[in-house]
Amino acid sequence: MMKTLTRLGLIAALAWAAPVSAETVNGLRTVDEFADIADESERSVALFNELMVVIEHPRCLNCHPVGDVPLQGDDMQPHQPPVVRGVGGMGAPGMRCSTCHGAENVTYTSGDGSIPGHVPWHLAPIEMGWVGKSATEICEQIKDPARNGNLDLAGLHEHNAEDGLVGWGWEPGVGREPAPGTQAIFGDLTQAWIDTGAVCPAT
């Protein structure tokens, strides 16, 4: 009996001491899953390609159009009612984004959809338009302070990891698919990409 208890105790201790295995969360791989890529530059590219899983999702692309009309829905249709970018991406006079988009998501009375909300609510600058662009183009763009809101790499990490409007992508309200993973994982991937040299995929 004592030997059995000792063996069970040893098994429990080993299980407790074992490292937590890497896992994919809601379609987004975690940083640990890239640890076996020995070449740092190759790992950096792989990490950025994983960031693209989020960047290319409709929750991000809808607010990063290359033109003046925002997109909406998981099928990325032009915004209805018709609106335009306006000054600062806040909409045109008389039809500002804040006319319909308040501080939080508002579920329809029917329960089958919602009006998204966050303060502030606006489009990304047109210099940060992503729709139709390659991973290489987007990577070079987000590293360029002239096209990313004057952010250095530390600021880019903070934006991805902590910005509330970015975070809305994981809490988009009824009727919308959340972005893959979590904002915390997205931030971790961003930092790991930076730490490995912020290498962009080849064209």
N, C-alpha and C positions, 0 to 999 in steps of 0.2 A: 504493500500500500504506500509506504513512504517513498519507494523508488518511483512509483507511478506519479505521485504528487511532485517529486523532484523533476521528472521528465516534463510534466505539464508546465511547471514553473519555468523551466528552461525554454520551452517552446513559446510561452507567453512573453518572456523577456526578449527573445530573438525577434518576435513579431513586433513588439513595441519599438525595438531599436532599428528595425528595417526602415530604410528611406522610403518616403512616399513616392510611389511611381508616378511618372508623368502621365498626363491624360489630356484628351481633347475635350474641351468644354463647349457645348452647343456649336460644334463645327469649327472651332478655332483651337489650334494647337498651342500648348504652353511652351515657355522658353526651354524647359527641361528636355523637351522632345528633340531639340536641335543640338544637344550636348555631344552627340557622337560624330558630328561633322568636325573633323580635326582641323581642316584648313579654315583659318579665321575669316578670310574674305568670302569663301564659299558659304560659311555659316551666316555671315552678314547678309549676303544676297538671299539666302533661304529665309532668313528672318523677315526681310522686307517683303518677299513674296507672300509670306503669311500675313503681314500687315495688309496686303492687298485684298485678302479675303474680306476684311472689314471695309476698306476703302471703296471696293467695287460693289458693295451692297447698296441696294436702293436707299437705305436710311442715310447713307452718306452722299451718294451721287445726286439724289434729288435736290439737295441744297448746294451742290457744286456743279451747276450747269455751265456750259461754255458760252451760252447766250444769255439773254436777259429775261427768260421765262423760267420760273422754277418748275420742277417736276413733282409729281405726287403719286402715292400708291406703290405697291410692290411691282406693278407693271410700268412704272415710271412714265406716266402720261402727263401732258402739259397741265399745269395747275388750273383748276376750275373752282370759282369763277376766274376768268382771265385776269392776270396781274402781270406787272413788269417789275424789274429789279429796282429801279429808282435810285435815288442818292443813298449811298452807304448800304445798298442791298436791303433797304427797309421798306421798299414799295414806293409807288407814286403818290403824290398828294391826293387826298380823297380816298385812297385805297391802300393805306399803309398796312404792313403785315399785322400790326397790333390791332387793326380794326376787327379782325376775326380771331387772331391767335392771342390768347391771354396767358396767364401765369402758369397754367397747367392744362393737361389734356382734359377735354370735356367729352364724355361719352354721349352719343345720341340717345334720345329717349327710347328709341327702338332697341338699343343695346347692340346693334350690329356694326358699329363703327364709332369714330370719334374725331373731334377737331383737335389737332395737336397743339400743345402750348408749352411755352417756356419764355422767360424774360432774360435776355432779349431773344427775339425771333427774327431771323434775317438770313439772307443768302450769304454764302462765302464770297469774298471779292472775286471778280471775274478773272483776275490773274491766277486764282486757285481753282478754275474750272477743270473738272476731271473727266467728264463724260466723253467717251470715245478715245481717251488717251491710253497709251501703253504704260506698263509698270515703270519702264525706264524714264519716260517723260514725266510721270507723276513723281517719281523719286527725285529727279533733278529739280523739279519745281518746288517740292516741299523743303528742299535743302537751301533754296535760294532766298535770302532775306528780301530781295526785291519783289518776290512773287509769293511770299508766305506770311505777309503781315509783319515783316521785319523781325522775325524770330531767329535766334540762334538755335543750335541743336538742343540745348537745355530748355529753352522756351518751347520748342516743338514737343519735347517730352511732356512738359507741364500741360500744354494744350491738350495733347492726346489723353493724358492720364487723369486730368482734373477738371477740364472745362465742362461746365454744366450743359451747354448746348450739344457738345459732342456726346456727353453722357445720355442725353435724351434718346439717342439711337438705340439704347438698350431698354428704354422704358417708353416706347412710342405710342402707347395707348391701344385701345381696342381696335381690331381690324387691321393691324400692321404687324408684320414679322419683325422681331427685334434683330439688331445686328448680331453677327456671330460672336460667341464668347461673352466676355464681360469687359467693361472699361478698364478694370484693373489689369486684366491679361493684355489688353491692347497697349496699355501703358508699359507693362513689363516687356513686351515684345519690342516696343519703340526704344526703350532704354538698352536692351540687349543689342539691338541693331546699331545704336549709337556707339556702344562700348566695343563693338567689333569693327568699327571704322566707318559705319554708315555707308556701306558700299551699295551702289545701285546695280540692278540687273543690266547685263549687256543688251544692246539693241539686237 
